[in-house]
Amino acid sequence: MNKEVLELWPELNWIQDKDLREKTANTWELALEKSVLTLDDLKRIPFTLLCGPDLKVTFMDHKRSVVHIARDAGEKINAMYHGELTMDMDVLIAGAILCDVGKLLEYVLDKNGKAVQGSYGKYLRHPFSGVSLAEACGVPAEVCHIIAAHAGEGDMIKRSTEAYIVHHADFMTFLPFKERLIV
């Protein structure tokens, strides 16, 4: 596992299945190889292009919060629903870590170093490119499903329980920025 990816994603160590952990890390390594974005860029660019240039929450701030919220929700569901609703924690965590990996292909930097949607991203949004990257690294279908279903594109299909959790963790930490009332 690439040391830089592990520094970016210490949450990879929460994935108990070594093979899935490696495939999840490999997907990030592949995305970084194909992207114009660097690790430092991910720690400074805004997490979304939809909320204006003054947003202080970085790509990695948002991504890591989604993983933490998803994990906490999964643990509560496993603890409190008497086995009637269960969460595969490895699938959940891997899916949360990977759900926005495709943004590394969707975003480019303009001449001022600002993140903007590139031409690739205009044709293929990050759920599609994310699945492509993950499949190239052998990530299993149940995790690829989370990547595909976490955004609006997932509204057209039935989501797994893990995909619902990642979708809601992502949107509950995005929509308030996009739709909040300014008073």
Protein Blocks (a to p, Z undefined) as FASTA:
>chain_A
ZZklmmmmmmlmmpmblmlmmmmmmmmmmmmmmpmbdfklmmmpcfbfklojklmbdfkl
mmmmmmmmmmmmmmmmmmmnnomaccdfklmmmmmmmmmmmmmmmpccdfkopacddfkl
mmmcfklmmmmmmmmnopafklmmmmmmmmmmlmmpccdfklmmmmmmmmmmmmmmmmpc
cZZ
